[in-house]
Amino acid sequence: MTHQSPPRLLDVSETTNRTSLRKTKLYELINAGELRPIKLGRKTVFSEQEVNQWIETQIAKRCLK
């Protein structure tokens, strides 16, 4: 029997640190549909996996230029 750990969630502060973005830009990406937040009551969090995928996509875009 394999035990999977639950997905890790990042709060806004962790997400801005991980992406090196300011909060304003983070919310612009949300409005553009590039990042999808999860609302837990009044708290906004992000899937660590999705944030990592977004970062990888940005790196891939840079390599294509």
PQR file of N, CA, C, O and H, with PARSE charges and radii, in Angstrom:
ATOM      1  N   MET A   1       0.845  -1.178   0.000 -0.4000 1.5000
ATOM      2  CA  MET A   1       0.000   0.000   0.000 -0.0000 2.0000
ATOM      3  C   MET A   1       0.890   1.241   0.000  0.5500 1.7000
ATOM      4  O   MET A   1       1.754   1.396   0.863 -0.5500 1.4000
ATOM      5  N   THR A   2       0.671   2.118  -0.973 -0.4000 1.5000
ATOM      6  CA  THR A   2       1.462   3.348  -1.035 -0.0000 2.0000
ATOM      7  C   THR A   2       0.665   4.496  -0.443  0.5500 1.7000
ATOM      8  O   THR A   2      -0.543   4.615  -0.644 -0.5500 1.4000
ATOM      9  H   THR A   2      -0.031   1.992  -1.674  0.4000 1.0000
ATOM     10  N   HIS A   3       1.370   5.329   0.284 -0.4000 1.5000
ATOM     11  CA  HIS A   3       0.733   6.485   0.910 -0.0000 2.0000
ATOM     12  C   HIS A   3       1.207   7.742   0.208  0.5500 1.7000
ATOM     13  O   HIS A   3       2.400   8.047   0.202 -0.5500 1.4000
ATOM     14  H   HIS A   3       2.352   5.233   0.448  0.4000 1.0000
ATOM     15  N   GLN A   4       0.280   8.464  -0.379 -0.4000 1.5000
ATOM     16  CA  GLN A   4       0.626   9.718  -1.031 -0.0000 2.0000
ATOM     17  C   GLN A   4       0.416  10.860  -0.052  0.5500 1.7000
ATOM     18  O   GLN A   4      -0.607  10.936   0.630 -0.5500 1.4000
ATOM     19  H   GLN A   4      -0.689   8.216  -0.374  0.4000 1.0000
ATOM     20  N   SER A   5       1.389  11.734   0.004 -0.4000 1.5000
ATOM     21  CA  SER A   5       1.212  12.904   0.864 -0.0000 2.0000
ATOM     22  C   SER A   5       0.313  13.893   0.132  0.5500 1.7000
ATOM     23  O   SER A   5       0.303  13.933  -1.098 -0.5500 1.4000
ATOM     24  H   SER A   5       2.219  11.673  -0.550  0.4000 1.0000
ATOM     25  N   PRO A   6      -0.437  14.686   0.880 -0.5600 1.5000
ATOM     26  CA  PRO A   6      -1.348  15.646   0.240  0.2800 2.0000
ATOM     27  C   PRO A   6      -0.564  16.712  -0.514  0.5500 1.7000
ATOM     28  O   PRO A   6       0.585  16.997  -0.176 -0.5500 1.4000
ATOM     29  N   PRO A   7      -1.181  17.300  -1.535 -0.5600 1.5000
ATOM     30  CA  PRO A   7      -0.492  18.359  -2.274  0.2800 2.0000
ATOM     31  C   PRO A   7      -0.114  19.504  -1.333  0.5500 1.7000
ATOM     32  O   PRO A   7      -0.876  19.863  -0.435 -0.5500 1.4000
ATOM     33  N   ARG A   8       1.061  20.063  -1.552 -0.4000 1.5000
ATOM     34  CA  ARG A   8       1.510  21.187  -0.730 -0.0000 2.0000
ATOM     35  C   ARG A   8       0.937  22.467  -1.295  0.5500 1.7000
ATOM     36  O   ARG A   8       0.928  22.682  -2.507 -0.5500 1.4000
ATOM     37  H   ARG A   8       1.680  19.771  -2.281  0.4000 1.0000
ATOM     38  N   LEU A   9       0.456  23.317  -0.396 -0.4000 1.5000
ATOM     39  CA  LEU A   9      -0.113  24.599  -0.789 -0.0000 2.0000
ATOM     40  C   LEU A   9       0.803  25.723  -0.338  0.5500 1.7000
ATOM     41  O   LEU A   9       1.373  25.674   0.751 -0.5500 1.4000
ATOM     42  H   LEU A   9       0.463  23.142   0.588  0.4000 1.0000
ATOM     43  N   LEU A  10       0.939  26.739  -1.187 -0.4000 1.5000
ATOM     44  CA  LEU A  10       1.761  27.898  -0.887 -0.0000 2.0000
ATOM     45  C   LEU A  10       0.870  29.109  -0.685  0.5500 1.7000
ATOM     46  O   LEU A  10      -0.045  29.345  -1.474 -0.5500 1.4000
ATOM     47  H   LEU A  10       0.476  26.779  -2.072  0.4000 1.0000
ATOM     48  N   ASP A  11       1.128  29.878   0.362 -0.4000 1.5000
ATOM     49  CA  ASP A  11       0.363  31.115   0.533 -0.0000 2.0000
ATOM     50  C   ASP A  11       0.935  32.177  -0.409  0.5500 1.7000
ATOM     51  O   ASP A  11       1.916  31.926  -1.109 -0.5500 1.4000
ATOM     52  H   ASP A  11       1.871  29.686   1.002  0.4000 1.0000
ATOM     53  N   VAL A  12       0.326  33.351  -0.423 -0.4000 1.5000
ATOM     54  CA  VAL A  12       0.747  34.416  -1.337 -0.0000 2.0000
ATOM     55  C   VAL A  12       2.208  34.781  -1.104  0.5500 1.7000
ATOM     56  O   VAL A  12       2.959  34.965  -2.063 -0.5500 1.4000
ATOM     57  H   VAL A  12      -0.471  33.555   0.146  0.4000 1.0000
ATOM     58  N   SER A  13       2.613  34.887   0.134 -0.4000 1.5000
ATOM     59  CA  SER A  13       3.995  35.247   0.454 -0.0000 2.0000
ATOM     60  C   SER A  13       4.978  34.209  -0.079  0.5500 1.7000
ATOM     61  O   SER A  13       5.994  34.559  -0.680 -0.5500 1.4000
ATOM     62  H   SER A  13       2.003  34.738   0.913  0.4000 1.0000
ATOM     63  N   GLU A  14       4.674  32.937   0.141 -0.4000 1.5000
ATOM     64  CA  GLU A  14       5.549  31.867  -0.360 -0.0000 2.0000
ATOM     65  C   GLU A  14       5.591  31.867  -1.885  0.5500 1.7000
ATOM     66  O   GLU A  14       6.634  31.616  -2.489 -0.5500 1.4000
ATOM     67  H   GLU A  14       3.849  32.652   0.628  0.4000 1.0000
ATOM     68  N   THR A  15       4.448  32.149  -2.495 -0.4000 1.5000
ATOM     69  CA  THR A  15       4.381  32.150  -3.957 -0.0000 2.0000
ATOM     70  C   THR A  15       5.182  33.305  -4.537  0.5500 1.7000
ATOM     71  O   THR A  15       5.890  33.128  -5.529 -0.5500 1.4000
ATOM     72  H   THR A  15       3.601  32.352  -2.004  0.4000 1.0000
ATOM     73  N   THR A  16       5.081  34.490  -3.932 -0.4000 1.5000
ATOM     74  CA  THR A  16       5.870  35.621  -4.430 -0.0000 2.0000
ATOM     75  C   THR A  16       7.358  35.366  -4.216  0.5500 1.7000
ATOM     76  O   THR A  16       8.172  35.745  -5.057 -0.5500 1.4000
ATOM     77  H   THR A  16       4.506  34.633  -3.127  0.4000 1.0000
ATOM     78  N   ASN A  17       7.721  34.737  -3.118 -0.4000 1.5000
ATOM     79  CA  ASN A  17       9.131  34.395  -2.895 -0.0000 2.0000
ATOM     80  C   ASN A  17       9.618  33.372  -3.914  0.5500 1.7000
ATOM     81  O   ASN A  17      10.715  33.501  -4.457 -0.5500 1.4000
ATOM     82  H   ASN A  17       7.060  34.429  -2.435  0.4000 1.0000
ATOM     83  N   ARG A  18       8.807  32.367  -4.166 -0.4000 1.5000
ATOM     84  CA  ARG A  18       9.195  31.295  -5.086 -0.0000 2.0000
ATOM     85  C   ARG A  18       9.344  31.814  -6.514  0.5500 1.7000
ATOM     86  O   ARG A  18      10.239  31.388  -7.243 -0.5500 1.4000
ATOM     87  H   ARG A  18       7.916  32.262  -3.724  0.4000 1.0000
ATOM     88  N   THR A  19       8.460  32.738  -6.911 -0.4000 1.5000
ATOM     89  CA  THR A  19       8.456  33.225  -8.298 -0.0000 2.0000
ATOM     90  C   THR A  19       9.253  34.514  -8.479  0.5500 1.7000
ATOM     91  O   THR A  19       9.513  34.923  -9.610 -0.5500 1.4000
ATOM     92  H   THR A  19       7.733  33.084  -6.319  0.4000 1.0000
ATOM     93  N   SER A  20       9.640  35.152  -7.386 -0.4000 1.5000
ATOM     94  CA  SER A  20      10.321  36.450  -7.416 -0.0000 2.0000
ATOM     95  C   SER A  20       9.441  37.556  -8.002  0.5500 1.7000
ATOM     96  O   SER A  20       9.939  38.538  -8.553 -0.5500 1.4000
ATOM     97  H   SER A  20       9.428  34.819  -6.467  0.4000 1.0000
ATOM     98  N   LEU A  21       8.134  37.380  -7.872 -0.4000 1.5000
ATOM     99  CA  LEU A  21       7.188  38.387  -8.346 -0.0000 2.0000
ATOM    100  C   LEU A  21       6.656  39.207  -7.180  0.5500 1.7000
ATOM    101  O   LEU A  21       6.627  38.745  -6.040 -0.5500 1.4000
ATOM    102  H   LEU A  21       7.730  36.582  -7.424  0.4000 1.0000
ATOM    103  N   ARG A  22       6.239  40.422  -7.481 -0.4000 1.5000
ATOM    104  CA  ARG A  22       5.541  41.230  -6.480 -0.0000 2.0000
ATOM    105  C   ARG A  22       4.078  40.801  -6.472  0.5500 1.7000
ATOM    106  O   ARG A  22       3.586  40.187  -7.419 -0.5500 1.4000
ATOM    107  H   ARG A  22       6.262  40.798  -8.407  0.4000 1.0000
ATOM    108  N   LYS A  23       3.394  41.140  -5.380 -0.4000 1.5000
ATOM    109  CA  LYS A  23       1.981  40.757  -5.243 -0.0000 2.0000
ATOM    110  C   LYS A  23       1.139  41.279  -6.404  0.5500 1.7000
ATOM    111  O   LYS A  23       0.265  40.574  -6.907 -0.5500 1.4000
ATOM    112  H   LYS A  23       3.793  41.638  -4.610  0.4000 1.0000
ATOM    113  N   THR A  24       1.404  42.516  -6.827 -0.4000 1.5000
ATOM    114  CA  THR A  24       0.631  43.113  -7.915 -0.0000 2.0000
ATOM    115  C   THR A  24       0.728  42.267  -9.179  0.5500 1.7000
ATOM    116  O   THR A  24      -0.283  41.997  -9.826 -0.5500 1.4000
ATOM    117  H   THR A  24       2.114  43.089  -6.417  0.4000 1.0000
ATOM    118  N   LYS A  25       1.933  41.851  -9.530 -0.4000 1.5000
ATOM    119  CA  LYS A  25       2.132  41.036 -10.724 -0.0000 2.0000
ATOM    120  C   LYS A  25       1.485  39.663 -10.554  0.5500 1.7000
ATOM    121  O   LYS A  25       0.928  39.114 -11.505 -0.5500 1.4000
ATOM    122  H   LYS A  25       2.755  42.071  -9.004  0.4000 1.0000
ATOM    123  N   LEU A  26       1.557  39.115  -9.354 -0.4000 1.5000
ATOM    124  CA  LEU A  26       0.923  37.828  -9.069 -0.0000 2.0000
ATOM    125  C   LEU A  26      -0.580  37.916  -9.352  0.5500 1.7000
ATOM    126  O   LEU A  26      -1.147  37.026  -9.986 -0.5500 1.4000
ATOM    127  H   LEU A  26       2.009  39.561  -8.581  0.4000 1.0000
ATOM    128  N   TYR A  27      -1.218  38.985  -8.882 -0.4000 1.5000
ATOM    129  CA  TYR A  27      -2.651  39.147  -9.113 -0.0000 2.0000
ATOM    130  C   TYR A  27      -2.964  39.419 -10.585  0.5500 1.7000
ATOM    131  O   TYR A  27      -4.039  39.054 -11.060 -0.5500 1.4000
ATOM    132  H   TYR A  27      -0.757  39.707  -8.366  0.4000 1.0000
ATOM    133  N   GLU A  28      -2.046  40.050 -11.310 -0.4000 1.5000
ATOM    134  CA  GLU A  28      -2.223  40.213 -12.756 -0.0000 2.0000
ATOM    135  C   GLU A  28      -2.223  38.851 -13.444  0.5500 1.7000
ATOM    136  O   GLU A  28      -3.023  38.605 -14.347 -0.5500 1.4000
ATOM    137  H   GLU A  28      -1.173  40.346 -10.925  0.4000 1.0000
ATOM    138  N   LEU A  29      -1.331  37.974 -13.016 -0.4000 1.5000
ATOM    139  CA  LEU A  29      -1.278  36.625 -13.592 -0.0000 2.0000
ATOM    140  C   LEU A  29      -2.543  35.837 -13.266  0.5500 1.7000
ATOM    141  O   LEU A  29      -3.018  35.054 -14.088 -0.5500 1.4000
ATOM    142  H   LEU A  29      -0.682  38.173 -12.282  0.4000 1.0000
ATOM    143  N   ILE A  30      -3.083  36.039 -12.082 -0.4000 1.5000
ATOM    144  CA  ILE A  30      -4.346  35.392 -11.712 -0.0000 2.0000
ATOM    145  C   ILE A  30      -5.453  35.883 -12.634  0.5500 1.7000
ATOM    146  O   ILE A  30      -6.217  35.082 -13.174 -0.5500 1.4000
ATOM    147  H   ILE A  30      -2.698  36.675 -11.414  0.4000 1.0000
ATOM    148  N   ASN A  31      -5.542  37.202 -12.815 -0.4000 1.5000
ATOM    149  CA  ASN A  31      -6.588  37.773 -13.680 -0.0000 2.0000
ATOM    150  C   ASN A  31      -6.436  37.330 -15.125  0.5500 1.7000
ATOM    151  O   ASN A  31      -7.428  37.214 -15.844 -0.5500 1.4000
ATOM    152  H   ASN A  31      -4.922  37.853 -12.376  0.4000 1.0000
ATOM    153  N   ALA A  32      -5.210  37.082 -15.557 -0.4000 1.5000
ATOM    154  CA  ALA A  32      -4.955  36.619 -16.925 -0.0000 2.0000
ATOM    155  C   ALA A  32      -5.173  35.112 -17.063  0.5500 1.7000
ATOM    156  O   ALA A  32      -5.138  34.584 -18.174 -0.5500 1.4000
ATOM    157  H   ALA A  32      -4.404  37.177 -14.973  0.4000 1.0000
ATOM    158  N   GLY A  33      -5.397  34.417 -15.948 -0.4000 1.5000
ATOM    159  CA  GLY A  33      -5.622  32.977 -15.985 -0.0000 2.0000
ATOM    160  C   GLY A  33      -4.348  32.154 -16.024  0.5500 1.7000
ATOM    161  O   GLY A  33      -4.407  30.943 -16.237 -0.5500 1.4000
ATOM    162  H   GLY A  33      -5.426  34.846 -15.045  0.4000 1.0000
ATOM    163  N   GLU A  34      -3.193  32.784 -15.822 -0.4000 1.5000
ATOM    164  CA  GLU A  34      -1.930  32.044 -15.855 -0.0000 2.0000
ATOM    165  C   GLU A  34      -1.672  31.274 -14.569  0.5500 1.7000
ATOM    166  O   GLU A  34      -1.077  30.197 -14.599 -0.5500 1.4000
ATOM    167  H   GLU A  34      -3.146  33.768 -15.649  0.4000 1.0000
ATOM    168  N   LEU A  35      -2.110  31.811 -13.456 -0.4000 1.5000
ATOM    169  CA  LEU A  35      -2.018  31.118 -12.163 -0.0000 2.0000
ATOM    170  C   LEU A  35      -3.421  31.025 -11.582  0.5500 1.7000
ATOM    171  O   LEU A  35      -4.215  31.961 -11.672 -0.5500 1.4000
ATOM    172  H   LEU A  35      -2.593  32.686 -13.432  0.4000 1.0000
ATOM    173  N   ARG A  36      -3.707  29.874 -10.985 -0.4000 1.5000
ATOM    174  CA  ARG A  36      -5.054  29.654 -10.441 -0.0000 2.0000
ATOM    175  C   ARG A  36      -4.989  29.509  -8.924  0.5500 1.7000
ATOM    176  O   ARG A  36      -4.453  28.528  -8.408 -0.5500 1.4000
ATOM    177  H   ARG A  36      -3.062  29.113 -10.912  0.4000 1.0000
ATOM    178  N   PRO A  37      -5.534  30.484  -8.222 -0.5600 1.5000
ATOM    179  CA  PRO A  37      -5.517  30.417  -6.765  0.2800 2.0000
ATOM    180  C   PRO A  37      -6.587  29.460  -6.240  0.5500 1.7000
ATOM    181  O   PRO A  37      -7.539  29.113  -6.939 -0.5500 1.4000
ATOM    182  N   ILE A  38      -6.402  29.056  -5.012 -0.4000 1.5000
ATOM    183  CA  ILE A  38      -7.382  28.249  -4.291 -0.0000 2.0000
ATOM    184  C   ILE A  38      -7.797  29.097  -3.098  0.5500 1.7000
ATOM    185  O   ILE A  38      -6.946  29.551  -2.333 -0.5500 1.4000
ATOM    186  H   ILE A  38      -5.628  29.338  -4.445  0.4000 1.0000
ATOM    187  N   LYS A  39      -9.097  29.315  -2.934 -0.4000 1.5000
ATOM    188  CA  LYS A  39      -9.578  30.095  -1.801 -0.0000 2.0000
ATOM    189  C   LYS A  39      -9.951  29.145  -0.670  0.5500 1.7000
ATOM    190  O   LYS A  39     -10.771  28.245  -0.848 -0.5500 1.4000
ATOM    191  H   LYS A  39      -9.788  28.947  -3.555  0.4000 1.0000
ATOM    192  N   LEU A  40      -9.345  29.353   0.488 -0.4000 1.5000
ATOM    193  CA  LEU A  40      -9.675  28.606   1.695 -0.0000 2.0000
ATOM    194  C   LEU A  40     -10.214  29.627   2.688  0.5500 1.7000
ATOM    195  O   LEU A  40      -9.468  30.222   3.466 -0.5500 1.4000
ATOM    196  H   LEU A  40      -8.679  30.085   0.633  0.4000 1.0000
ATOM    197  N   GLY A  41     -11.519  29.812   2.642 -0.4000 1.5000
ATOM    198  CA  GLY A  41     -12.101  30.885   3.445 -0.0000 2.0000
ATOM    199  C   GLY A  41     -11.619  32.217   2.894  0.5500 1.7000
ATOM    200  O   GLY A  41     -11.842  32.527   1.723 -0.5500 1.4000
ATOM    201  H   GLY A  41     -12.126  29.329   2.010  0.4000 1.0000
ATOM    202  N   ARG A  42     -10.958  33.004   3.736 -0.4000 1.5000
ATOM    203  CA  ARG A  42     -10.429  34.301   3.306 -0.0000 2.0000
ATOM    204  C   ARG A  42      -8.984  34.205   2.821  0.5500 1.7000
ATOM    205  O   ARG A  42      -8.422  35.189   2.339 -0.5500 1.4000
ATOM    206  H   ARG A  42     -10.777  32.752   4.686  0.4000 1.0000
ATOM    207  N   LYS A  43      -8.393  33.041   2.945 -0.4000 1.5000
ATOM    208  CA  LYS A  43      -6.986  32.855   2.586 -0.0000 2.0000
ATOM    209  C   LYS A  43      -6.861  32.395   1.130  0.5500 1.7000
ATOM    210  O   LYS A  43      -7.634  31.563   0.656 -0.5500 1.4000
ATOM    211  H   LYS A  43      -8.849  32.242   3.337  0.4000 1.0000
ATOM    212  N   THR A  44      -5.885  32.950   0.448 -0.4000 1.5000
ATOM    213  CA  THR A  44      -5.582  32.565  -0.930 -0.0000 2.0000
ATOM    214  C   THR A  44      -4.296  31.753  -0.924  0.5500 1.7000
ATOM    215  O   THR A  44      -3.276  32.186  -0.388 -0.5500 1.4000
ATOM    216  H   THR A  44      -5.257  33.626   0.833  0.4000 1.0000
ATOM    217  N   VAL A  45      -4.356  30.579  -1.521 -0.4000 1.5000
ATOM    218  CA  VAL A  45      -3.181  29.712  -1.618 -0.0000 2.0000
ATOM    219  C   VAL A  45      -3.064  29.202  -3.051  0.5500 1.7000
ATOM    220  O   VAL A  45      -3.984  29.345  -3.857 -0.5500 1.4000
ATOM    221  H   VAL A  45      -5.184  30.227  -1.956  0.4000 1.0000
ATOM    222  N   PHE A  46      -1.914  28.607  -3.346 -0.4000 1.5000
ATOM    223  CA  PHE A  46      -1.635  28.076  -4.673 -0.0000 2.0000
ATOM    224  C   PHE A  46      -1.065  26.677  -4.529  0.5500 1.7000
ATOM    225  O   PHE A  46      -0.383  26.365  -3.553 -0.5500 1.4000
ATOM    226  H   PHE A  46      -1.167  28.491  -2.692  0.4000 1.0000
ATOM    227  N   SER A  47      -1.353  25.845  -5.509 -0.4000 1.5000
ATOM    228  CA  SER A  47      -0.769  24.508  -5.551 -0.0000 2.0000
ATOM    229  C   SER A  47       0.722  24.651  -5.844  0.5500 1.7000
ATOM    230  O   SER A  47       1.101  25.290  -6.825 -0.5500 1.4000
ATOM    231  H   SER A  47      -1.907  26.098  -6.302  0.4000 1.0000
ATOM    232  N   GLU A  48       1.562  24.065  -5.009 -0.4000 1.5000
ATOM    233  CA  GLU A  48       2.997  24.124  -5.232 -0.0000 2.0000
ATOM    234  C   GLU A  48       3.338  23.526  -6.599  0.5500 1.7000
ATOM    235  O   GLU A  48       4.192  24.052  -7.312 -0.5500 1.4000
ATOM    236  H   GLU A  48       1.254  23.545  -4.212  0.4000 1.0000
ATOM    237  N   GLN A  49       2.680  22.444  -6.957 -0.4000 1.5000
ATOM    238  CA  GLN A  49       2.929  21.787  -8.242 -0.0000 2.0000
ATOM    239  C   GLN A  49       2.620  22.737  -9.403  0.5500 1.7000
ATOM    240  O   GLN A  49       3.391  22.814 -10.359 -0.5500 1.4000
ATOM    241  H   GLN A  49       1.986  22.017  -6.377  0.4000 1.0000
ATOM    242  N   GLU A  50       1.495  23.461  -9.326 -0.4000 1.5000
ATOM    243  CA  GLU A  50       1.133  24.385 -10.399 -0.0000 2.0000
ATOM    244  C   GLU A  50       2.098  25.562 -10.474  0.5500 1.7000
ATOM    245  O   GLU A  50       2.429  26.021 -11.567 -0.5500 1.4000
ATOM    246  H   GLU A  50       0.868  23.398  -8.549  0.4000 1.0000
ATOM    247  N   VAL A  51       2.554  26.058  -9.318 -0.4000 1.5000
ATOM    248  CA  VAL A  51       3.523  27.155  -9.305 -0.0000 2.0000
ATOM    249  C   VAL A  51       4.831  26.674  -9.937  0.5500 1.7000
ATOM    250  O   VAL A  51       5.432  27.382 -10.746 -0.5500 1.4000
ATOM    251  H   VAL A  51       2.285  25.685  -8.430  0.4000 1.0000
ATOM    252  N   ASN A  52       5.264  25.482  -9.570 -0.4000 1.5000
ATOM    253  CA  ASN A  52       6.494  24.937 -10.155 -0.0000 2.0000
ATOM    254  C   ASN A  52       6.354  24.751 -11.665  0.5500 1.7000
ATOM    255  O   ASN A  52       7.297  25.012 -12.411 -0.5500 1.4000
ATOM    256  H   ASN A  52       4.776  24.907  -8.913  0.4000 1.0000
ATOM    257  N   GLN A  53       5.180  24.300 -12.120 -0.4000 1.5000
ATOM    258  CA  GLN A  53       4.941  24.141 -13.549 -0.0000 2.0000
ATOM    259  C   GLN A  53       4.982  25.495 -14.257  0.5500 1.7000
ATOM    260  O   GLN A  53       5.516  25.604 -15.360 -0.5500 1.4000
ATOM    261  H   GLN A  53       4.414  24.087 -11.514  0.4000 1.0000
ATOM    262  N   TRP A  54       4.415  26.530 -13.622 -0.4000 1.5000
ATOM    263  CA  TRP A  54       4.430  27.869 -14.206 -0.0000 2.0000
ATOM    264  C   TRP A  54       5.882  28.348 -14.365  0.5500 1.7000
ATOM    265  O   TRP A  54       6.250  28.907 -15.398 -0.5500 1.4000
ATOM    266  H   TRP A  54       3.981  26.442 -12.726  0.4000 1.0000
ATOM    267  N   ILE A  55       6.692  28.122 -13.337 -0.4000 1.5000
ATOM    268  CA  ILE A  55       8.103  28.516 -13.391 -0.0000 2.0000
ATOM    269  C   ILE A  55       8.805  27.780 -14.533  0.5500 1.7000
ATOM    270  O   ILE A  55       9.543  28.396 -15.302 -0.5500 1.4000
ATOM    271  H   ILE A  55       6.393  27.668 -12.497  0.4000 1.0000
ATOM    272  N   GLU A  56       8.582  26.477 -14.649 -0.4000 1.5000
ATOM    273  CA  GLU A  56       9.202  25.689 -15.719 -0.0000 2.0000
ATOM    274  C   GLU A  56       8.773  26.204 -17.095  0.5500 1.7000
ATOM    275  O   GLU A  56       9.580  26.237 -18.025 -0.5500 1.4000
ATOM    276  H   GLU A  56       7.982  25.978 -14.024  0.4000 1.0000
ATOM    277  N   THR A  57       7.519  26.600 -17.225 -0.4000 1.5000
ATOM    278  CA  THR A  57       7.022  27.152 -18.486 -0.0000 2.0000
ATOM    279  C   THR A  57       7.742  28.447 -18.827  0.5500 1.7000
ATOM    280  O   THR A  57       8.087  28.680 -19.985 -0.5500 1.4000
ATOM    281  H   THR A  57       6.863  26.573 -16.470  0.4000 1.0000
ATOM    282  N   GLN A  58       7.973  29.292 -17.824 -0.4000 1.5000
ATOM    283  CA  GLN A  58       8.686  30.545 -18.064 -0.0000 2.0000
ATOM    284  C   GLN A  58      10.113  30.286 -18.517  0.5500 1.7000
ATOM    285  O   GLN A  58      10.631  30.983 -19.390 -0.5500 1.4000
ATOM    286  H   GLN A  58       7.693  29.103 -16.883  0.4000 1.0000
ATOM    287  N   ILE A  59      10.743  29.289 -17.927 -0.4000 1.5000
ATOM    288  CA  ILE A  59      12.108  28.918 -18.335 -0.0000 2.0000
ATOM    289  C   ILE A  59      12.103  28.401 -19.767  0.5500 1.7000
ATOM    290  O   ILE A  59      12.971  28.758 -20.563 -0.5500 1.4000
ATOM    291  H   ILE A  59      10.322  28.723 -17.218  0.4000 1.0000
ATOM    292  N   ALA A  60      11.123  27.560 -20.097 -0.4000 1.5000
ATOM    293  CA  ALA A  60      11.028  27.006 -21.451 -0.0000 2.0000
ATOM    294  C   ALA A  60      10.801  28.114 -22.476  0.5500 1.7000
ATOM    295  O   ALA A  60      11.390  28.081 -23.556 -0.5500 1.4000
ATOM    296  H   ALA A  60      10.417  27.270 -19.450  0.4000 1.0000
ATOM    297  N   LYS A  61       9.954  29.095 -22.155 -0.4000 1.5000
ATOM    298  CA  LYS A  61       9.701  30.220 -23.065 -0.0000 2.0000
ATOM    299  C   LYS A  61      10.989  30.986 -23.322  0.5500 1.7000
ATOM    300  O   LYS A  61      11.250  31.404 -24.450 -0.5500 1.4000
ATOM    301  H   LYS A  61       9.475  29.122 -21.278  0.4000 1.0000
ATOM    302  N   ARG A  62      11.779  31.169 -22.301 -0.4000 1.5000
ATOM    303  CA  ARG A  62      13.041  31.905 -22.438 -0.0000 2.0000
ATOM    304  C   ARG A  62      13.974  31.171 -23.389  0.5500 1.7000
ATOM    305  O   ARG A  62      14.680  31.792 -24.183 -0.5500 1.4000
ATOM    306  H   ARG A  62      11.566  30.829 -21.385  0.4000 1.0000
ATOM    307  N   CYS A  63      13.973  29.857 -23.304 -0.4000 1.5000
ATOM    308  CA  CYS A  63      14.877  29.050 -24.127 -0.0000 2.0000
ATOM    309  C   CYS A  63      14.455  29.052 -25.591  0.5500 1.7000
ATOM    310  O   CYS A  63      15.279  28.804 -26.472 -0.5500 1.4000
ATOM    311  H   CYS A  63      13.399  29.353 -22.658  0.4000 1.0000
ATOM    312  N   LEU A  64      13.180  29.329 -25.863 -0.4000 1.5000
ATOM    313  CA  LEU A  64      12.679  29.313 -27.233 -0.0000 2.0000
ATOM    314  C   LEU A  64      12.962  30.615 -27.968  0.5500 1.7000
ATOM    315  O   LEU A  64      12.843  30.664 -29.192 -0.5500 1.4000
ATOM    316  H   LEU A  64      12.511  29.531 -25.147  0.4000 1.0000
ATOM    317  N   LYS A  65      13.325  31.650 -27.265 -0.4000 1.5000
ATOM    318  CA  LYS A  65      13.565  32.961 -27.896 -0.0000 2.0000
ATOM    319  C   LYS A  65      14.887  33.010 -28.592  0.5500 1.7000
ATOM    320  O   LYS A  65      15.242  34.036 -29.172 -0.5500 1.4000
ATOM    321  H   LYS A  65      13.421  31.611 -26.270  0.4000 1.0000
TER
END
